Amino acid sequence: MNLKSSRRHEEPEINVVSLIDVVLLLVVFFILSTRFADEGRLHVHLPHASAVPIEKVSGEPLVVSVTQQGGYLVNGRELINSFSEINIATLKEQPAGRP
């Protein structure tokens, strides 16, 4: 009597599609992160900075804050026209001690 199992034995297989995706991502990563030998051959003329004396700013710094409603405060005072030139000029004319 020949008793064979009704199941067929399937051979295990490897999912090659995900393996190809991972290998491709690794290749792209290593290509982008590699330093190329031609990098030292580039001749770039960079600008030179000259020493310029720094101007001393008188008065206190200008502090700009944004409220939760979207309004603007400059040194604790609310701006009416957002950042218009008139408001900035008015703030520059005021003495440093006045709010």
Gaussian input, Z-matrix of N, CA and C with variables (Angstrom, degrees):
# hf/3-21g

backbone

0 1
 N
 C     1     B1
 C     2     B2     1     A1
 N     3     B3     2     A2     1     D1
 C     4     B4     3     A3     2     D2
 C     5     B5     4     A4     3     D3
 N     6     B6     5     A5     4     D4
 C     7     B7     6     A6     5     D5
 C     8     B8     7     A7     6     D6
 N     9     B9     8     A8     7     D7
 C    10    B10     9     A9     8     D8
 C    11    B11    10    A10     9     D9
 N    12    B12    11    A11    10    D10
 C    13    B13    12    A12    11    D11
 C    14    B14    13    A13    12    D12
 N    15    B15    14    A14    13    D13
 C    16    B16    15    A15    14    D14
 C    17    B17    16    A16    15    D15
 N    18    B18    17    A17    16    D16
 C    19    B19    18    A18    17    D17
 C    20    B20    19    A19    18    D18
 N    21    B21    20    A20    19    D19
 C    22    B22    21    A21    20    D20
 C    23    B23    22    A22    21    D21
 N    24    B24    23    A23    22    D22
 C    25    B25    24    A24    23    D23
 C    26    B26    25    A25    24    D24
 N    27    B27    26    A26    25    D25
 C    28    B28    27    A27    26    D26
 C    29    B29    28    A28    27    D27
 N    30    B30    29    A29    28    D28
 C    31    B31    30    A30    29    D29
 C    32    B32    31    A31    30    D30
 N    33    B33    32    A32    31    D31
 C    34    B34    33    A33    32    D32
 C    35    B35    34    A34    33    D33
 N    36    B36    35    A35    34    D34
 C    37    B37    36    A36    35    D35
 C    38    B38    37    A37    36    D36
 N    39    B39    38    A38    37    D37
 C    40    B40    39    A39    38    D38
 C    41    B41    40    A40    39    D39
 N    42    B42    41    A41    40    D40
 C    43    B43    42    A42    41    D41
 C    44    B44    43    A43    42    D42
 N    45    B45    44    A44    43    D43
 C    46    B46    45    A45    44    D44
 C    47    B47    46    A46    45    D45
 N    48    B48    47    A47    46    D46
 C    49    B49    48    A48    47    D47
 C    50    B50    49    A49    48    D48
 N    51    B51    50    A50    49    D49
 C    52    B52    51    A51    50    D50
 C    53    B53    52    A52    51    D51
 N    54    B54    53    A53    52    D52
 C    55    B55    54    A54    53    D53
 C    56    B56    55    A55    54    D54
 N    57    B57    56    A56    55    D55
 C    58    B58    57    A57    56    D56
 C    59    B59    58    A58    57    D57
 N    60    B60    59    A59    58    D58
 C    61    B61    60    A60    59    D59
 C    62    B62    61    A61    60    D60
 N    63    B63    62    A62    61    D61
 C    64    B64    63    A63    62    D62
 C    65    B65    64    A64    63    D63
 N    66    B66    65    A65    64    D64
 C    67    B67    66    A66    65    D65
 C    68    B68    67    A67    66    D66
 N    69    B69    68    A68    67    D67
 C    70    B70    69    A69    68    D68
 C    71    B71    70    A70    69    D69
 N    72    B72    71    A71    70    D70
 C    73    B73    72    A72    71    D71
 C    74    B74    73    A73    72    D72
 N    75    B75    74    A74    73    D73
 C    76    B76    75    A75    74    D74
 C    77    B77    76    A76    75    D75
 N    78    B78    77    A77    76    D76
 C    79    B79    78    A78    77    D77
 C    80    B80    79    A79    78    D78
 N    81    B81    80    A80    79    D79
 C    82    B82    81    A81    80    D80
 C    83    B83    82    A82    81    D81
 N    84    B84    83    A83    82    D82
 C    85    B85    84    A84    83    D83
 C    86    B86    85    A85    84    D84
 N    87    B87    86    A86    85    D85
 C    88    B88    87    A87    86    D86
 C    89    B89    88    A88    87    D87
 N    90    B90    89    A89    88    D88
 C    91    B91    90    A90    89    D89
 C    92    B92    91    A91    90    D90
 N    93    B93    92    A92    91    D91
 C    94    B94    93    A93    92    D92
 C    95    B95    94    A94    93    D93
 N    96    B96    95    A95    94    D94
 C    97    B97    96    A96    95    D95
 C    98    B98    97    A97    96    D96
 N    99    B99    98    A98    97    D97
 C   100   B100    99    A99    98    D98
 C   101   B101   100   A100    99    D99
 N   102   B102   101   A101   100   D100
 C   103   B103   102   A102   101   D101
 C   104   B104   103   A103   102   D102
 N   105   B105   104   A104   103   D103
 C   106   B106   105   A105   104   D104
 C   107   B107   106   A106   105   D105
 N   108   B108   107   A107   106   D106
 C   109   B109   108   A108   107   D107
 C   110   B110   109   A109   108   D108
 N   111   B111   110   A110   109   D109
 C   112   B112   111   A111   110   D110
 C   113   B113   112   A112   111   D111
 N   114   B114   113   A113   112   D112
 C   115   B115   114   A114   113   D113
 C   116   B116   115   A115   114   D114
 N   117   B117   116   A116   115   D115
 C   118   B118   117   A117   116   D116
 C   119   B119   118   A118   117   D117
 N   120   B120   119   A119   118   D118
 C   121   B121   120   A120   119   D119
 C   122   B122   121   A121   120   D120
 N   123   B123   122   A122   121   D121
 C   124   B124   123   A123   122   D122
 C   125   B125   124   A124   123   D123
 N   126   B126   125   A125   124   D124
 C   127   B127   126   A126   125   D125
 C   128   B128   127   A127   126   D126
 N   129   B129   128   A128   127   D127
 C   130   B130   129   A129   128   D128
 C   131   B131   130   A130   129   D129
 N   132   B132   131   A131   130   D130
 C   133   B133   132   A132   131   D131
 C   134   B134   133   A133   132   D132
 N   135   B135   134   A134   133   D133
 C   136   B136   135   A135   134   D134
 C   137   B137   136   A136   135   D135
 N   138   B138   137   A137   136   D136
 C   139   B139   138   A138   137   D137
 C   140   B140   139   A139   138   D138
 N   141   B141   140   A140   139   D139
 C   142   B142   141   A141   140   D140
 C   143   B143   142   A142   141   D141
 N   144   B144   143   A143   142   D142
 C   145   B145   144   A144   143   D143
 C   146   B146   145   A145   144   D144
 N   147   B147   146   A146   145   D145
 C   148   B148   147   A147   146   D146
 C   149   B149   148   A148   147   D147
 N   150   B150   149   A149   148   D148
 C   151   B151   150   A150   149   D149
 C   152   B152   151   A151   150   D150
 N   153   B153   152   A152   151   D151
 C   154   B154   153   A153   152   D152
 C   155   B155   154   A154   153   D153
 N   156   B156   155   A155   154   D154
 C   157   B157   156   A156   155   D155
 C   158   B158   157   A157   156   D156
 N   159   B159   158   A158   157   D157
 C   160   B160   159   A159   158   D158
 C   161   B161   160   A160   159   D159
 N   162   B162   161   A161   160   D160
 C   163   B163   162   A162   161   D161
 C   164   B164   163   A163   162   D162
 N   165   B165   164   A164   163   D163
 C   166   B166   165   A165   164   D164
 C   167   B167   166   A166   165   D165
 N   168   B168   167   A167   166   D166
 C   169   B169   168   A168   167   D167
 C   170   B170   169   A169   168   D168
 N   171   B171   170   A170   169   D169
 C   172   B172   171   A171   170   D170
 C   173   B173   172   A172   171   D171
 N   174   B174   173   A173   172   D172
 C   175   B175   174   A174   173   D173
 C   176   B176   175   A175   174   D174
 N   177   B177   176   A176   175   D175
 C   178   B178   177   A177   176   D176
 C   179   B179   178   A178   177   D177
 N   180   B180   179   A179   178   D178
 C   181   B181   180   A180   179   D179
 C   182   B182   181   A181   180   D180
 N   183   B183   182   A182   181   D181
 C   184   B184   183   A183   182   D182
 C   185   B185   184   A184   183   D183
 N   186   B186   185   A185   184   D184
 C   187   B187   186   A186   185   D185
 C   188   B188   187   A187   186   D186
 N   189   B189   188   A188   187   D187
 C   190   B190   189   A189   188   D188
 C   191   B191   190   A190   189   D189
 N   192   B192   191   A191   190   D190
 C   193   B193   192   A192   191   D191
 C   194   B194   193   A193   192   D192
 N   195   B195   194   A194   193   D193
 C   196   B196   195   A195   194   D194
 C   197   B197   196   A196   195   D195
 N   198   B198   197   A197   196   D196
 C   199   B199   198   A198   197   D197
 C   200   B200   199   A199   198   D198
 N   201   B201   200   A200   199   D199
 C   202   B202   201   A201   200   D200
 C   203   B203   202   A202   201   D201
 N   204   B204   203   A203   202   D202
 C   205   B205   204   A204   203   D203
 C   206   B206   205   A205   204   D204
 N   207   B207   206   A206   205   D205
 C   208   B208   207   A207   206   D206
 C   209   B209   208   A208   207   D207
 N   210   B210   209   A209   208   D208
 C   211   B211   210   A210   209   D209
 C   212   B212   211   A211   210   D210
 N   213   B213   212   A212   211   D211
 C   214   B214   213   A213   212   D212
 C   215   B215   214   A214   213   D213
 N   216   B216   215   A215   214   D214
 C   217   B217   216   A216   215   D215
 C   218   B218   217   A217   216   D216
 N   219   B219   218   A218   217   D217
 C   220   B220   219   A219   218   D218
 C   221   B221   220   A220   219   D219
 N   222   B222   221   A221   220   D220
 C   223   B223   222   A222   221   D221
 C   224   B224   223   A223   222   D222
 N   225   B225   224   A224   223   D223
 C   226   B226   225   A225   224   D224
 C   227   B227   226   A226   225   D225
 N   228   B228   227   A227   226   D226
 C   229   B229   228   A228   227   D227
 C   230   B230   229   A229   228   D228
 N   231   B231   230   A230   229   D229
 C   232   B232   231   A231   230   D230
 C   233   B233   232   A232   231   D231
 N   234   B234   233   A233   232   D232
 C   235   B235   234   A234   233   D233
 C   236   B236   235   A235   234   D234
 N   237   B237   236   A236   235   D235
 C   238   B238   237   A237   236   D236
 C   239   B239   238   A238   237   D237
 N   240   B240   239   A239   238   D238
 C   241   B241   240   A240   239   D239
 C   242   B242   241   A241   240   D240
 N   243   B243   242   A242   241   D241
 C   244   B244   243   A243   242   D242
 C   245   B245   244   A244   243   D243
 N   246   B246   245   A245   244   D244
 C   247   B247   246   A246   245   D245
 C   248   B248   247   A247   246   D246
 N   249   B249   248   A248   247   D247
 C   250   B250   249   A249   248   D248
 C   251   B251   250   A250   249   D249
 N   252   B252   251   A251   250   D250
 C   253   B253   252   A252   251   D251
 C   254   B254   253   A253   252   D252
 N   255   B255   254   A254   253   D253
 C   256   B256   255   A255   254   D254
 C   257   B257   256   A256   255   D255
 N   258   B258   257   A257   256   D256
 C   259   B259   258   A258   257   D257
 C   260   B260   259   A259   258   D258
 N   261   B261   260   A260   259   D259
 C   262   B262   261   A261   260   D260
 C   263   B263   262   A262   261   D261
 N   264   B264   263   A263   262   D262
 C   265   B265   264   A264   263   D263
 C   266   B266   265   A265   264   D264
 N   267   B267   266   A266   265   D265
 C   268   B268   267   A267   266   D266
 C   269   B269   268   A268   267   D267
 N   270   B270   269   A269   268   D268
 C   271   B271   270   A270   269   D269
 C   272   B272   271   A271   270   D270
 N   273   B273   272   A272   271   D271
 C   274   B274   273   A273   272   D272
 C   275   B275   274   A274   273   D273
 N   276   B276   275   A275   274   D274
 C   277   B277   276   A276   275   D275
 C   278   B278   277   A277   276   D276
 N   279   B279   278   A278   277   D277
 C   280   B280   279   A279   278   D278
 C   281   B281   280   A280   279   D279
 N   282   B282   281   A281   280   D280
 C   283   B283   282   A282   281   D281
 C   284   B284   283   A283   282   D282
 N   285   B285   284   A284   283   D283
 C   286   B286   285   A285   284   D284
 C   287   B287   286   A286   285   D285
 N   288   B288   287   A287   286   D286
 C   289   B289   288   A288   287   D287
 C   290   B290   289   A289   288   D288
 N   291   B291   290   A290   289   D289
 C   292   B292   291   A291   290   D290
 C   293   B293   292   A292   291   D291
 N   294   B294   293   A293   292   D292
 C   295   B295   294   A294   293   D293
 C   296   B296   295   A295   294   D294

   B1=1.4100
   B2=1.5198
   B3=1.2682
   B4=1.4588
   B5=1.5241
   B6=1.3211
   B7=1.4610
   B8=1.5235
   B9=1.2873
   B10=1.4668
   B11=1.5228
   B12=1.2882
   B13=1.4605
   B14=1.5216
   B15=1.2953
   B16=1.4603
   B17=1.5299
   B18=1.2906
   B19=1.4677
   B20=1.5124
   B21=1.2931
   B22=1.4636
   B23=1.5197
   B24=1.2771
   B25=1.4603
   B26=1.5158
   B27=1.3348
   B28=1.4602
   B29=1.5144
   B30=1.2890
   B31=1.4543
   B32=1.5265
   B33=1.3110
   B34=1.4726
   B35=1.5252
   B36=1.3174
   B37=1.4603
   B38=1.5239
   B39=1.2897
   B40=1.4611
   B41=1.5182
   B42=1.3125
   B43=1.4536
   B44=1.5278
   B45=1.3035
   B46=1.4605
   B47=1.5249
   B48=1.3171
   B49=1.4650
   B50=1.5256
   B51=1.3229
   B52=1.4633
   B53=1.5253
   B54=1.3165
   B55=1.4587
   B56=1.5263
   B57=1.3189
   B58=1.4680
   B59=1.5227
   B60=1.3323
   B61=1.4654
   B62=1.5237
   B63=1.3068
   B64=1.4656
   B65=1.5194
   B66=1.3187
   B67=1.4645
   B68=1.5219
   B69=1.3262
   B70=1.4610
   B71=1.5269
   B72=1.3233
   B73=1.4620
   B74=1.5257
   B75=1.3146
   B76=1.4633
   B77=1.5233
   B78=1.3242
   B79=1.4675
   B80=1.5188
   B81=1.3251
   B82=1.4694
   B83=1.5215
   B84=1.3244
   B85=1.4615
   B86=1.5184
   B87=1.3200
   B88=1.4583
   B89=1.5225
   B90=1.3092
   B91=1.4683
   B92=1.5232
   B93=1.3319
   B94=1.4601
   B95=1.5260
   B96=1.3103
   B97=1.4611
   B98=1.5259
   B99=1.3089
   B100=1.4576
   B101=1.5209
   B102=1.3105
   B103=1.4622
   B104=1.5139
   B105=1.2914
   B106=1.4542
   B107=1.5253
   B108=1.3299
   B109=1.4609
   B110=1.5260
   B111=1.3186
   B112=1.4656
   B113=1.5240
   B114=1.2966
   B115=1.4499
   B116=1.5265
   B117=1.3145
   B118=1.4554
   B119=1.5147
   B120=1.3025
   B121=1.4574
   B122=1.5207
   B123=1.3078
   B124=1.4565
   B125=1.5246
   B126=1.3095
   B127=1.4597
   B128=1.5246
   B129=1.3123
   B130=1.4521
   B131=1.5188
   B132=1.3112
   B133=1.4611
   B134=1.5285
   B135=1.3233
   B136=1.4485
   B137=1.5207
   B138=1.3187
   B139=1.4638
   B140=1.5274
   B141=1.3101
   B142=1.4620
   B143=1.5196
   B144=1.3117
   B145=1.4556
   B146=1.5167
   B147=1.3062
   B148=1.4595
   B149=1.5270
   B150=1.3058
   B151=1.4595
   B152=1.5171
   B153=1.3117
   B154=1.4591
   B155=1.5232
   B156=1.3376
   B157=1.4692
   B158=1.5296
   B159=1.3181
   B160=1.4586
   B161=1.5185
   B162=1.3258
   B163=1.4589
   B164=1.5247
   B165=1.3061
   B166=1.4577
   B167=1.5261
   B168=1.3111
   B169=1.4568
   B170=1.5176
   B171=1.3242
   B172=1.4568
   B173=1.5281
   B174=1.3106
   B175=1.4584
   B176=1.5121
   B177=1.3177
   B178=1.4535
   B179=1.5234
   B180=1.3230
   B181=1.4656
   B182=1.5254
   B183=1.3024
   B184=1.4532
   B185=1.5288
   B186=1.3352
   B187=1.4654
   B188=1.5207
   B189=1.3396
   B190=1.4594
   B191=1.5219
   B192=1.3446
   B193=1.4646
   B194=1.5211
   B195=1.3312
   B196=1.4637
   B197=1.5168
   B198=1.3454
   B199=1.4589
   B200=1.5215
   B201=1.3350
   B202=1.4634
   B203=1.5234
   B204=1.3208
   B205=1.4603
   B206=1.5224
   B207=1.3154
   B208=1.4588
   B209=1.5180
   B210=1.3252
   B211=1.4565
   B212=1.5210
   B213=1.3146
   B214=1.4606
   B215=1.5191
   B216=1.3292
   B217=1.4575
   B218=1.5181
   B219=1.3333
   B220=1.4578
   B221=1.5161
   B222=1.3394
   B223=1.4637
   B224=1.5284
   B225=1.3278
   B226=1.4517
   B227=1.5133
   B228=1.3237
   B229=1.4692
   B230=1.5167
   B231=1.3335
   B232=1.4596
   B233=1.5270
   B234=1.3286
   B235=1.4585
   B236=1.5205
   B237=1.3181
   B238=1.4627
   B239=1.5241
   B240=1.3085
   B241=1.4653
   B242=1.5169
   B243=1.2905
   B244=1.4627
   B245=1.5192
   B246=1.3318
   B247=1.4562
   B248=1.5228
   B249=1.2887
   B250=1.4619
   B251=1.5245
   B252=1.3083
   B253=1.4703
   B254=1.5229
   B255=1.3213
   B256=1.4630
   B257=1.5290
   B258=1.3174
   B259=1.4656
   B260=1.5174
   B261=1.3207
   B262=1.4601
   B263=1.5254
   B264=1.3245
   B265=1.4617
   B266=1.5236
   B267=1.3244
   B268=1.4622
   B269=1.5185
   B270=1.3222
   B271=1.4601
   B272=1.5251
   B273=1.3254
   B274=1.4636
   B275=1.5191
   B276=1.3376
   B277=1.4620
   B278=1.5230
   B279=1.3308
   B280=1.4579
   B281=1.5182
   B282=1.3280
   B283=1.4627
   B284=1.5269
   B285=1.3239
   B286=1.4644
   B287=1.5215
   B288=1.3197
   B289=1.4532
   B290=1.5117
   B291=1.3375
   B292=1.4637
   B293=1.5206
   B294=1.3357
   B295=1.4694
   B296=1.5114
   A1=108.71
   A2=115.34
   A3=122.11
   A4=108.42
   A5=115.82
   A6=119.99
   A7=108.91
   A8=115.15
   A9=119.91
   A10=107.80
   A11=114.06
   A12=116.46
   A13=109.44
   A14=114.29
   A15=118.42
   A16=111.77
   A17=116.69
   A18=119.78
   A19=110.37
   A20=113.32
   A21=117.45
   A22=107.76
   A23=115.15
   A24=119.51
   A25=108.43
   A26=115.04
   A27=119.22
   A28=108.51
   A29=114.53
   A30=118.66
   A31=108.89
   A32=116.87
   A33=118.92
   A34=110.32
   A35=115.15
   A36=119.28
   A37=109.39
   A38=115.10
   A39=122.18
   A40=107.73
   A41=115.37
   A42=119.84
   A43=108.14
   A44=116.42
   A45=121.79
   A46=111.58
   A47=118.30
   A48=121.01
   A49=110.66
   A50=117.72
   A51=119.23
   A52=111.17
   A53=117.70
   A54=121.38
   A55=110.53
   A56=117.06
   A57=121.12
   A58=110.01
   A59=117.81
   A60=120.97
   A61=111.50
   A62=116.66
   A63=120.46
   A64=110.66
   A65=117.65
   A66=120.96
   A67=110.29
   A68=117.72
   A69=120.65
   A70=110.95
   A71=117.41
   A72=120.12
   A73=111.68
   A74=117.56
   A75=120.24
   A76=111.62
   A77=117.24
   A78=120.59
   A79=110.08
   A80=117.60
   A81=120.71
   A82=110.21
   A83=118.31
   A84=121.19
   A85=111.38
   A86=117.24
   A87=119.81
   A88=111.95
   A89=118.33
   A90=120.15
   A91=109.98
   A92=116.81
   A93=119.95
   A94=113.09
   A95=118.14
   A96=119.95
   A97=113.33
   A98=118.29
   A99=121.76
   A100=110.16
   A101=116.24
   A102=120.46
   A103=107.36
   A104=115.08
   A105=119.97
   A106=110.48
   A107=116.72
   A108=122.18
   A109=111.46
   A110=117.84
   A111=120.77
   A112=112.29
   A113=117.45
   A114=120.68
   A115=111.81
   A116=118.45
   A117=122.11
   A118=113.38
   A119=118.30
   A120=121.61
   A121=113.52
   A122=117.73
   A123=120.48
   A124=109.63
   A125=116.22
   A126=121.41
   A127=107.97
   A128=115.06
   A129=121.22
   A130=108.02
   A131=116.36
   A132=121.44
   A133=107.54
   A134=115.49
   A135=120.91
   A136=110.07
   A137=117.72
   A138=120.01
   A139=110.39
   A140=115.35
   A141=121.40
   A142=108.67
   A143=116.06
   A144=121.08
   A145=109.38
   A146=115.69
   A147=119.66
   A148=107.93
   A149=115.40
   A150=120.21
   A151=109.74
   A152=116.18
   A153=122.27
   A154=106.99
   A155=117.06
   A156=117.94
   A157=110.82
   A158=115.36
   A159=121.37
   A160=108.66
   A161=115.34
   A162=119.97
   A163=109.36
   A164=115.11
   A165=119.96
   A166=108.23
   A167=116.12
   A168=121.21
   A169=107.72
   A170=115.29
   A171=119.08
   A172=109.14
   A173=115.51
   A174=119.82
   A175=112.28
   A176=114.55
   A177=121.40
   A178=110.20
   A179=116.91
   A180=118.79
   A181=111.44
   A182=116.22
   A183=123.26
   A184=107.76
   A185=117.14
   A186=122.16
   A187=108.50
   A188=116.41
   A189=122.05
   A190=108.02
   A191=116.71
   A192=122.13
   A193=109.44
   A194=115.94
   A195=121.82
   A196=107.51
   A197=116.61
   A198=121.05
   A199=110.47
   A200=115.90
   A201=120.22
   A202=111.60
   A203=117.41
   A204=120.99
   A205=112.04
   A206=118.33
   A207=121.62
   A208=113.39
   A209=117.97
   A210=121.01
   A211=110.99
   A212=115.91
   A213=121.20
   A214=109.62
   A215=115.43
   A216=122.31
   A217=108.26
   A218=116.35
   A219=121.44
   A220=106.87
   A221=115.81
   A222=122.88
   A223=110.92
   A224=117.14
   A225=121.90
   A226=114.88
   A227=119.16
   A228=122.39
   A229=109.37
   A230=115.63
   A231=120.09
   A232=110.21
   A233=115.62
   A234=120.90
   A235=108.95
   A236=116.10
   A237=120.03
   A238=110.46
   A239=117.81
   A240=122.39
   A241=111.49
   A242=118.33
   A243=124.05
   A244=109.58
   A245=117.73
   A246=121.13
   A247=110.86
   A248=117.44
   A249=118.53
   A250=109.90
   A251=115.25
   A252=120.64
   A253=111.37
   A254=117.41
   A255=120.92
   A256=110.02
   A257=117.40
   A258=120.16
   A259=111.60
   A260=117.94
   A261=121.11
   A262=109.80
   A263=117.70
   A264=120.70
   A265=110.62
   A266=117.53
   A267=121.21
   A268=110.87
   A269=117.18
   A270=120.29
   A271=111.95
   A272=117.24
   A273=120.13
   A274=111.37
   A275=117.54
   A276=121.15
   A277=112.27
   A278=118.04
   A279=121.02
   A280=110.90
   A281=117.28
   A282=120.05
   A283=109.98
   A284=115.92
   A285=120.83
   A286=112.48
   A287=119.49
   A288=121.93
   A289=114.61
   A290=119.51
   A291=121.93
   A292=111.27
   A293=117.65
   A294=120.01
   A295=112.35
   D1=127.74
   D2=-176.63
   D3=-99.69
   D4=107.67
   D5=179.99
   D6=-106.77
   D7=102.70
   D8=176.12
   D9=-105.38
   D10=146.19
   D11=178.40
   D12=-70.51
   D13=147.11
   D14=-177.75
   D15=-74.68
   D16=-16.14
   D17=178.97
   D18=-86.56
   D19=141.84
   D20=173.12
   D21=-90.74
   D22=144.34
   D23=178.36
   D24=-83.23
   D25=113.74
   D26=177.77
   D27=-90.00
   D28=136.03
   D29=178.72
   D30=-78.88
   D31=140.56
   D32=178.70
   D33=-65.89
   D34=143.18
   D35=179.05
   D36=-128.73
   D37=155.24
   D38=-179.51
   D39=-102.33
   D40=132.29
   D41=177.61
   D42=-75.59
   D43=106.15
   D44=-172.89
   D45=-81.87
   D46=-23.56
   D47=-176.71
   D48=-63.51
   D49=-47.69
   D50=179.40
   D51=-68.22
   D52=-31.79
   D53=177.25
   D54=-65.24
   D55=-41.17
   D56=178.45
   D57=-65.00
   D58=-40.09
   D59=178.42
   D60=-61.12
   D61=-45.30
   D62=-178.97
   D63=-65.87
   D64=-42.86
   D65=179.94
   D66=-64.51
   D67=-40.67
   D68=178.74
   D69=-63.83
   D70=-41.87
   D71=177.50
   D72=-63.89
   D73=-38.93
   D74=177.18
   D75=-65.24
   D76=-40.24
   D77=178.49
   D78=-63.37
   D79=-45.20
   D80=178.91
   D81=-63.06
   D82=-41.99
   D83=179.18
   D84=-60.67
   D85=-46.80
   D86=-178.32
   D87=-69.63
   D88=-32.31
   D89=176.81
   D90=-66.38
   D91=-43.35
   D92=-177.82
   D93=-74.43
   D94=-27.22
   D95=-177.09
   D96=-94.60
   D97=-1.05
   D98=-178.94
   D99=-82.82
   D100=138.78
   D101=173.27
   D102=-87.19
   D103=126.73
   D104=-176.97
   D105=-85.21
   D106=150.63
   D107=-177.85
   D108=-70.78
   D109=-25.12
   D110=-178.66
   D111=-76.06
   D112=-5.03
   D113=-177.01
   D114=-61.55
   D115=-36.60
   D116=-179.29
   D117=-76.17
   D118=-13.21
   D119=-177.34
   D120=-85.85
   D121=-9.60
   D122=-179.54
   D123=-75.85
   D124=129.12
   D125=178.19
   D126=-103.30
   D127=108.66
   D128=-178.23
   D129=-114.10
   D130=130.13
   D131=177.76
   D132=-95.38
   D133=103.05
   D134=-178.58
   D135=-86.50
   D136=145.82
   D137=178.18
   D138=-71.54
   D139=150.16
   D140=178.98
   D141=-104.34
   D142=135.75
   D143=179.84
   D144=-89.41
   D145=136.37
   D146=175.66
   D147=-99.42
   D148=150.18
   D149=-178.20
   D150=-74.76
   D151=115.24
   D152=178.70
   D153=-115.01
   D154=129.84
   D155=179.72
   D156=-64.42
   D157=141.33
   D158=-179.55
   D159=-84.31
   D160=132.25
   D161=179.70
   D162=-78.75
   D163=138.00
   D164=176.47
   D165=-80.25
   D166=131.14
   D167=179.01
   D168=-95.91
   D169=127.07
   D170=179.89
   D171=-89.47
   D172=150.03
   D173=178.02
   D174=92.33
   D175=-175.49
   D176=-178.26
   D177=-89.30
   D178=159.08
   D179=178.26
   D180=-68.37
   D181=155.83
   D182=179.62
   D183=-90.32
   D184=116.24
   D185=-177.15
   D186=-104.23
   D187=120.41
   D188=179.54
   D189=-110.07
   D190=126.39
   D191=179.58
   D192=-122.17
   D193=151.88
   D194=177.28
   D195=-116.56
   D196=127.76
   D197=179.47
   D198=-82.39
   D199=169.70
   D200=179.20
   D201=-66.49
   D202=-26.43
   D203=179.35
   D204=-82.54
   D205=-4.76
   D206=179.03
   D207=96.95
   D208=6.55
   D209=177.58
   D210=-82.59
   D211=164.55
   D212=-178.33
   D213=-116.38
   D214=139.34
   D215=174.97
   D216=-121.60
   D217=131.84
   D218=175.91
   D219=-118.41
   D220=117.42
   D221=-175.48
   D222=51.96
   D223=38.36
   D224=177.00
   D225=85.44
   D226=-4.36
   D227=179.55
   D228=-103.22
   D229=138.67
   D230=-178.96
   D231=-77.25
   D232=135.91
   D233=175.55
   D234=-87.98
   D235=135.72
   D236=-178.64
   D237=-86.20
   D238=-44.97
   D239=-176.56
   D240=-104.89
   D241=38.94
   D242=-177.22
   D243=57.05
   D244=-118.56
   D245=-176.69
   D246=-110.43
   D247=51.25
   D248=-179.86
   D249=-74.98
   D250=158.51
   D251=-178.28
   D252=-64.43
   D253=-29.65
   D254=-178.27
   D255=-66.05
   D256=-44.78
   D257=-179.15
   D258=-65.86
   D259=-41.13
   D260=179.63
   D261=-65.49
   D262=-42.21
   D263=178.93
   D264=-63.69
   D265=-39.34
   D266=178.62
   D267=-63.64
   D268=-41.00
   D269=179.25
   D270=-66.69
   D271=-34.07
   D272=179.68
   D273=-70.96
   D274=-30.01
   D275=-178.16
   D276=-76.52
   D277=-25.75
   D278=-176.62
   D279=-71.70
   D280=148.40
   D281=174.11
   D282=-64.33
   D283=155.14
   D284=-174.04
   D285=-65.98
   D286=-28.72
   D287=-175.85
   D288=-80.25
   D289=-16.54
   D290=-176.08
   D291=-89.24
   D292=135.78
   D293=176.99
   D294=-80.74

